Amino acid sequence: MADGQDPNRYHWLERLLEMVPGTISWAVLIGPIWLSFSYPWLVAYFVLSFDFYWLCRALWFSTSVVVAFRRIRDVLAVDWLERCVSLGDRAARRRVLARRLAQLGNRAASGALGLTASSGIHAWRASSGERRRIRRELADLEAVDQLEGQLPAWEEYVHLALIPTYTEPLEKLRETVRALAATAWPRERRIVAIITRETDEGGIANVAVLREEFADQFADFIHILDPLEPGIVIGKSSAMAWGGRYLYRLLVRERGMDPSRILVTDLDADYRVHPQYFAYLTWVHLTDPRRDTQLYQPIPYLHNNLWESPLPARLFAAVLTQLQMWRSVLPEKLQSFGSYSTTLKLVHEVGYWATDAIPEDSRFYWKSYFTYGEKFRAVPLFIPIFGDAVRARGYWRSLAQQYTQTRRWAWGVTDIPFVVQNAIRHPEIPLASRIWRVVNLFGEHINWAIAPFVLTFGGTVPLLINPAFAETTLGQNLPLYASSMLSIALVSLFVLIWVERQIVPPRPAAWGRLRRITSGAQWIALPFVGVFFSNLPALDAQTRLLTGRYLEYRVTEKV
């Protein structure tokens, strides 16, 4: 903005953009009721088109989830620290891999005789998977050789976990820090930093306990006190902004560390990293030609307390996990969510996290995009990071907390004015890129607010309101066509159920047969959960934004 220009000059545009998503969502929901009186055929074609779109999307979704599941399984079968070390002498690594490949071929040939059919199949699958991983690593080494410039040494990298906390109990924080201490990464190259408010006496005491227990497991154990600066929107984003500035001043300006060699992981207080997370992240970052302008997003498995959570929260967590798996296979759909990693250099160059927004992760993504343009993207990490499903004190309180958490996530609709205005202000970014991102952002939020309603009730609205239309050929066939498409979509649901059974932890041994059957049949409740814990919170957030009733940040209760 030019000097002397009124900063409120375009406030009207921002307010107009805030009203657009809610207006569209309510128009789509109310429009079919009004149109059913005079133009029921139009409503019928809209519903059938929407159902067909979601049938295609469901098949696409389930296929992508299976692809993500296989990639995660392959990633977890690799020793990533060994791979990082091998980058120092790639020629020697190739020789080792060539010998392994030859040995596997000889072993498969000599072991084929004398094996039963079952054991032979298992042996073939194991050796086939190992050969596939070796060939993939050889291809990765070939790609690394094509990179321009000197490849940084893996030993140069420091991993910094930045954890904002407020009201989380000590035991939950302890498990988060314990997981960091158990990572396969040198102790002297990892740092943990925990942010608490200056007034949070309980949080300050918790950090003191954790420092006493775990300080010797890290190169540094940093406690950051957030003073809650005037004018900020209190929440995780502003806490991360304070913590990021503090760490840059401490580590870069005072200690002289290289910010491009510090990988910062924005870690929610209830998230636990996989033991190989730092090593795998380092490999992906090192072999990325655009490593200085990338953000790295793991896949959240909300499984820490899965079997302790109420059934609706458990089902919501399962769907959210698979939604992130789907997005990871489609990088153009992937944004930062929950916990993610990038360099401290990028954090500094984009201006840290926003201090005037509630949706911390998505707003940081958009700030990064408009800083670097097409050079920036969210890179998927096919490795799980383990978080909590919603569980509060009591069943109904847990459901209320699930609703408010989803509404807070849906408040990411406030990104739309920010993105549209910045898309106008950054003509250096290709027009097609800006248009795609704006359209995709609108589409995702509108779909979030209307999809379960339209899929569940859309086919019955014109028939109930206009009995005469129900007697027509189209009216009689509308429920048949709609139900047929939704029935075909059940194939995708069965695939998702299978994937969920592969990745969730075992059910508690103390559970009886009834609870086990109920937990297995939980997917029957998907329409209910979709409407009440996804659809309604998103519509609530858009309606609040439409009417100017802005949301305040509320921490999700965790027990």
N, C-alpha and C positions, 0 to 999 in steps of 0.2 A: 504494500500500500504506500502511495506517495506521501511524503512529509506534508503535514498540514491537512490531509484528507480526513474527513469526519469518519471515525472508526465505526459509527453507527449507521453509516450511509446505506449499507446493504443489510441492515437488520431485518427489513421487511422481506427480503428474499430468503433469509434464513428461516424466518417464521413461516413463510409460505411453504418452503420445502419440508418443514417439520409436519405440516398438516397433510401433505400429499399421501404418505403411506396409509394413515388411518382412514382418509377419505376413500381411497381406492378399495381397501379391505371391506369397509362397511358398505360401499356401493355394490361390491361383488356378492356380499351376503344378503343384503336387503333387496337388491335389484331383481333377483329371480322371483321373489314373493310378489312384487308389484307387476313384473312382466307376465307372471303366470295367469293373470286375469285376461290379458288381451293377446299376448304372444307366447303361449305355452310351448309352442314348437321351438321357439328360439331358446328358451330355458332348457328344453330337452337336448337340443344339439350342443349347447354349452356344457351340460353335465356329461354327456357322452364323450365329448372332446376332452374334457378334463379327466374323466376316468381313463380314457385311452392314453393320455399323456402320463398318468400315474402308473398305468400298467407297464408302459415302456420304461418308465423311471424305476419301477420296482425290479424289473428284470435286470436292468443296468446296474442297479444298486447291489443286488445279491451277487451278481457276477464280480463286481469290483471288490466286494467284501471277501469273497473266496480268494481272489488274487492277492489282496492285502494279507490275508491269513497265511497263505503259502510263503509270501515274502518275509513275514515276521518269523515264521518257522525256520526259514533258511538263514536269516540274520542271527537268530539265537543259537544256531549250530556252529558259529564261527568264533574263533578266539581273536577278537578285534585288537587287543593290545599286541598280539603277535604280528598281526598285519601291519600295525603302525610301525613297529620296530623294523619290519622287513623292508619298509620304504627306503631305509638308509642304504641298502644293498640289493637293488631289484634284480640284478643279474643272478646273484646267489639264490635269491628266492625263486626265480624261474627254474633253476636247476633242481632245487628241492621239490618243487611242484611237479616237474617232469618225471622225477623218480617216483613220486607217489602215484602219479597217473599210470605209469608203467606197472608198478606193483599191484595196483587195483585191477588192471587188466589181466595180469597173470593169475592173481588170486581168484578172479571170477572164472577163468578158464579151468584152473585146476580144481576148484571147489565145486564145480557144477556136478561132478560125478559123486555118487554116494550120498547125496542129500535127499531128504524127503521133499515132496512138492512144496509143503508149507515152509520148511526152513529154507529151501532154495529160493522161494519168492522173497522172503524177508532179507536174505543175504543179497539178492539181486537189487532190491530196493535200496538197501543201505549203501552198497557200492555205487549204484547209479546216482544217488544223491550226493555222495562224496565226489564222484567224477564231475558232476554238474557244478559243484561249488569250486572245484579246482579250475575248471575251464573258465568260470566266471571271474575268478581272481586273476587268471592269466590275461583275460580281456581287460580287467581293471588296470593291471600293470601296464598294458599296452597303451591304454588311454592316458595314464599318468605320464608316460614318456612323451606324449604329444603336447603336454602342457608347456606353456611358455614360461621362461624364468626359472629361477632356482626354487625347488620345493622346500618350504620351511621344515625344519626338523621337528618331529613330534615332541621331543623333550622341551622345546621352547614354550609349549602351551601350558597355561595355568587354567584350571577349571574353578570358576567362582559361582557358588550357589547363593542366590539372593532370595531370602525368605521373608516376606512380610507376615506379621502375625498380630492378631487381635482377638482375644477371647479363646483361642485354641488351648485345650488342656495340655499339661506338661507331657503326658504319656503320648499324645498324638505327635507333638513336636519331637519327642525323643525317638520315635520310630522313623520320622523323616530324616533326622540327623544320623541315626544309626545306619540307614540305607546309604547315605552319602559316604560314611566312613567305611562301608563294606565294598565300595566300588573298586574295580580292577584298574587303579590308577595310582601312581606314586604319591605317597602322603605329602611330600614336600611340594607337589604341584597341584594341590587342591586347597581351596579356601571356602569357608562358609561364613556368610554374613546374614544376621537376623535383624530385621527392623521391628522395633516396638515404638509405641507412642511414649513420649516423655511422661505422660500421666498414668500409664498402664503399669501399676505397681506389680500386679500379678505376672504380666508378661516379662517385666524386667527380672523378677525373681526366677522365672522359668529359664531365661537365658543364662543367668548365673549358674544354675544347676547344670545345664547342658554344657556350658563351658568347662565346668569342673570335671564332667564325665568324659568329654570328647576332645578337649583341646589338643591332646597329644596325637590325635588322629588326623590333624590338618596342619598345613603350614601356618595358618592363621585362623583364629576364630573371632570374628568382628561383630560387635554389638553396636547397631546404629539407632540412635534416639531421634525419633521424628517429632519436631516441635509443633506440627500442624500449622503451617504458615497461613497468615490471613489471606482470605480470598480464594482458597482452594476448594474444590469439591472433595470432601473427606472420603477416603476409600483406598482401595489397593493401588490405583493408578498414581495418586498423589504421593503415597508412601514410597512406591517404587521410584518416582521421580526424585524424591529427596535422597533415597538410598543410592541411586545411580550417580547423582552429583557428588555425594560424599565419597563414594568409592573411587571415582575418577580423580578427585582431588588428593585422596590418600595414596592410591596405588600408582597413579601416573605422575602427578605433579610433585608429590613429596618423595616417593620411592623410586621414581624413574622407570617404572615398568612400561613395556610396550602394550598399548591398548589393543592392538591387532592380534596379540598373542594371549589375550585373556578372553576366554569363552564364558560368557555370563549365562547362567540358567535361571530364568524367572520361575521360581519354584513355589507353588502354593504350599501352605503349611501342612496340608494333609497328603501331599504327593510324595511318593517314594520312588527314587530312580532305580532302574534295573542295574545289577552289578556291572554290566558291560556298557552302560549308557555313555560314560565319558570317553571310553576307548572308541566306541562306534561313532560317536559324534565327531571325535578328532579325525578319524579316517575319512568320514564324509566331507568334513570341512577341508582337510588337506588336499583331497583329490577334486575339489570343486574349483573350476577356473575362475569363478566369480565369488570366491570365498569371503571377500571383504564387504560384500553388499547382499548377503543372504541371511535369512532367518531359518532356523531348523526346528521343525515341529514333530515331536514324538506322538505316539498314539496313546491316549489315555485309556487305561483299563480301570474302570471304577469298581474295583473288586475288593478293596481292603476290608470292607465291612459288609459285603454284598448280602450274605445270608442273615445278617442282623437287621437289615433294613426292611421296612414294610414292602409288601408285594408291589404296589404301584411305583414306589421309588426304585425298587430293584429292576423292574421292567424298563423304567425310564433310563436307568443307568446302562442297561444292556443295549438299548436302541442308540443311546448317545455314543457308546463305544463303537458300535458298528457304523454309525454316521461318520465318525472320524476316520475309520478304516476306509470307507468309501472315498472321502475327500483326499486321503493320502494317495490314492491311486490316480486321482485327477488333480494334478497340481494347480490347474487354473481355478479350482474350487477351494483350494486349501488356504486358510488364513491361520494366524496365531490363535491358539485357544488354550486357556488354562495355564499350562507351563510349557516353555519353549526356550530356545537358546540362540545366542548370537554373540558377536564380539563386543567388547566394551567400546571399541572404536566406533562401531555402527551406532551404539546407544548414544554416544556423545554427539556424533554428527547429525543425528535426526532430532536432537534437542530433548532427549530423555522421554520419559512417559508423560502423558498429558496430566496437567493438574486441574483441568476444568471439565473432566469427563468421568463417567462411571464405567463404561466399557473399556477397561484397561488394555486387554489383549488386542481387540480389533482396532482400536484407535492407534496403538503403536504400529500395527501393520500398515495402516493407511499413511501415517507420518513417514514411515520408511519408504513406501511406494512413491510418494510425492517428492521425497528427497532424491531418490536414485532413479526413478522412472523404470524403464524396461530392464535395467540392470538388476533390479530387486525382485525376489520372489521368495515364497515360503517353500523350503525344501523338505519333503517328507522324510522322516526317520522311521524306518519300519522296526521299531523297538518299543515295547510297552513302557509306560510310566504309570505307576499304580496310584490311583486316587480313591477317595471315599464316595460311596453313594450317600444320599441324604439320609441322616438318621438323627433325630432330636430326642428330647425327653418325652416319650409317649407317642402312640400311633398317630393320632390326629394332628399333633404338633409337627410330626415329621412330614405329613402331607402338606400342611400349611407352609413349612419351610421349603418343600419342593416347589410349590407354586411360586413363592417369592423369589427363589433362586432362578427359576426359569424366566420370570418377569424381568429380573435384573439382567440376565443374558439377552433377553429380547430388547432391552433398552439400547442395544447396539443399533437399533433403528435410528438413533440420534447421529450415527455416522453418516447418514444420507446427506444432510445439509453440508457437513464438513467435506465429504467426498465431492459433491457436485460443485461447490464453490472452488475447491482446489483443482478440480478438473478444468475449470474455466481459467484459473490463474496459471496453469502450467502447460502452455502450448508447445513446449519443447518435448513433451511426451507424445508419442504418436496418437492421433485422434482415435483410431480404431481401438487401441488399448484402453483409452479413457472411457470411451462409449461402452465397451464390453464390461468393464468393471462397474460402471454406474448401473447398467441394465441388470447385470447379475445380482448386484446388491439389492436393488429394488425387488427383483423377482424372488430372491430367497426370503426376504422379510414378508412379502405379500403371501407367498406360499405357506410360510410358517403360520400365518394368522388364519388362513381360510381353508387349507387342504383337508383337515379332518372333518370339518363341518360339511364341506361339499361332498366328500366321499361317503360320509355316513348318512346324510339326510338329503342330498341333492336330488336323488332320483324320485323321492316321494313328494317333494314340494309341489310341482305342477299338477300332480294327480290329486292331491288333497284339496288344493285351492280351486281347481277347475275340473269338476266332475265330467263335464262334457268332453274335455280333452282326453280323459281317461278312457272314453269309449272309442277313440280313434285308433287306427293301426299303430301309429307312432306311440301313443299313450299306453297301449297295451304291451307293446314291445320294449318300452323304456326300462322297466324293472328287469326284464329278461336280459337285455343287452348289458345293462350296468352290472347286474349280479354275475353275468358270465365273465366279464373282464376282471372283476374283483376275485372271482373264483380262480381264474388263471394266475392272478397275482399271488395266490396262496402258495404256489410252487416256490416263489421267492421267499415267502415266510418260512417254509420248511427248511430252506437252505440256511436262513439266518438262525433258526433254532439249532441246526446242526453245528454251525460255527460257534454259537454261544456255548454249547455243551463242551466244545473242545478247549475253550479258553478260560472258562470260569474255574475257580478253585473248587475242590470237592465239597459236597454238602456235609454239614456237621454230622458226625457219627451218631450223636444223640437224637437226631431227628427220627421220628416215626414214619411209617409208611404213608400216612395221610399227608404230612407236610412235604414229603418228597414228591408225591403225586401232584399236590397243589403247585409246588415250585416248578414242576415240569410243564404244567398246563397254564402257567401264568400268561402265556401269549394270547390266550383267549380275551384277556382284558385290554389288549392293545387299543381297540377303538376308544374305550373309556379313558385310558391314560392319554391317548392322543388328544382328545377333546379337552379334558380338564387340566392336564399338566403340560400341554404344549400349545394347543390352539388358544385357549382362553388367556393364559398369561401373555402370549404375544399380542393378542387383540387388546388386552388391558393396557400393555405398554404403548401401543400405537394410539389408543384412545386418549390416554393421559397426555401424550405428546400433541395430539390433535387439539385438545382443549386447553393446553398450557399448564397442566397439573404435573409438574416435573417430579421425577422420582428421586428419592434420597437413597444413598447407599446403605444397605443393611447386610451385615455379615451373616452368612448361613450358620445356624447353630450346629455344632458338632459335638458328639459325645462318644 
